[in-house]
Amino acid sequence: MSKFIEWSNEISVGIEEIDAQHRVLVDLLNEIHEAIQQGRTLEVTKGIVDRLDEYTRVHFAVEESLMRILHYPDYERHKEEHEKLIAQLADLHSKLEKGKGAIGFELAFFLKGWLTKHIMEGDKRYVAHFLAQGIRPELSKSSWTQRFWRSLGSN
């Protein structure tokens, strides 16, 4: 069975650390989709959504830190995009906690669309600036955030 979302060069930004983090997000989306397909319980699926929310916050904090350090000129707009998704995930979490929300294919497709569009349109815009400021594409061959995330037993 093919994955819901496949990692490809098309969605790679070409900076190892960022790509490694994006791969974790892709893996979590695939987990959500698989859980929905297999009809797993709401608690199981909600747990994956919670991990997605948590890791998304970690990833956004890393990106935004790099943007501030490297004086990325479009920082504010990019941060607003991040804040909108965080608010949407928080709203979903709240609805799920109150028993007023559902996790279904519509949510999975929304998240897939948001992630791929955000990477291809938003994240790829900062790459040239990062590279011009001296960031090397191999920023971290062995992703420190992935190692940290795995040490928590979350992936």
N, C-alpha and C positions, 0 to 999 in steps of 0.2 A: 504494500500500500504506500502510495506517495505521501509525502509530508504536506501539511496544510500550507506551509511557507518554506521554501527552499532557500538556503543561503546561496548567494551568487555574487559574482563580481559586480553585477549591476547595483547591488545595494551596499557594496563595500565602499568605505570612504578612503581606504588605503593607508590608514593609520592603525597599526596593530592593536593598541590598547582599546581604541574606540570600537574597532571591528569585533574584538573579543567580547566587549560588552553588548554590542548589538546582537551577536550570536546567542548570548544568554537570553536576551529578550525574544529572539526568534524561537529558541527552544521552549521557552515558557508559553508562547502562543501556540506552538505545536502541542504542548501538553494540554492546554485548555481545549483545543479543538478535539484532540483524541478523547479526553474525558467526556466531552459532550457527545461525541459519536458513540462511545461505549455506554452511554447512559449512566455514568457514575453518579453517585449521590451528590446532592447540592453541597454538602460539607466538603467533599473531596475537591470538587471543582472550585468552590469558594476559597479553599486553601491555596490552590494554584493562582487564583486571581490575587489573593493577598500577597503571595510571593512576587507576582508580577508588579504589583503596586510598590512593594518594598524595593525591589531591584531597580525599578524605573527611577525612584527617588535617588538611589545611589548613583546610577548612571547620569542622571541630569546634574547632580551635584559635581561630578567629575567634569562633565562638559562645561558647565558654567564656570567652574574654577579655572579651567584652561582658558576660557574666553576672557575672563577678567585679567588673569596673569599676562595673557598675550595681547591685551587691549583690542579685542575683536570689536570692530565698529558697529556691528549689527547685534551686539549682545542683548540689548533690552528687548528687541523684537523676538529673538530666539528664546529668551527666558520666558516671555509671555506665552509662547507656544507650549513650553514645558508646563507652565502653571495651569493652562487650560486643561491639558490632559490629566494632570494631578488632581484637579478639581473634579473632572469627570470620573476618575477612578474612585475618589473619595465619596462622590455622590452614589456611585454604584455600590460601594461597600456599605454605606449607610442604608440604602434600600434593601440590600441583602440581609443585613442585620435585623431590619424591621420586618422581614418576610414580605416585602413589597416589590422585590426585584427578581429577575430570572437571569440565569446564565444560559444563553443559547447561541445558535449559529450567528444570529444578528450581531451579538457582542463580539464574537470571534472575528467576523468579517470587518466590523468597525475597527477593531484593534489592528488587524492586519493592514487595512488601508491606511490608518493613521501612521503606523510605524514605517511602512515603505515610503509613503509620501514624505514624511518628516525627514527620513534619512536622505532620500533622493533630492529633495528640494531644499530643505533647511540645513541639514548637516553637511552636505557636499559644498554648500556655500562657504563654510568656514575653513575648509581644507587648504585652499591656496593661501589664505592668511596665516594659518598655523605653520605651514611649511615655510613661508616667507619669514616668519618670526623665529625659525630655527628648530621647530619640532621635526624630529626624524620620523619617517614612516614606521620604523621599528621601535616606536616609543617604548614599547615593552614587549619583547618577544614572548615572555611568559606572563600573562595578564595577572597583575597583583589583585585586581578586583575579583577575577574569577577564582583565584586561590582563596581569597578571603571569603567569598560567597560559599564556596564548597566547604570551607572549614566550619561554617555554620550549619552544614548539613542540609542546605536549602536546594541543592541542585545535584 
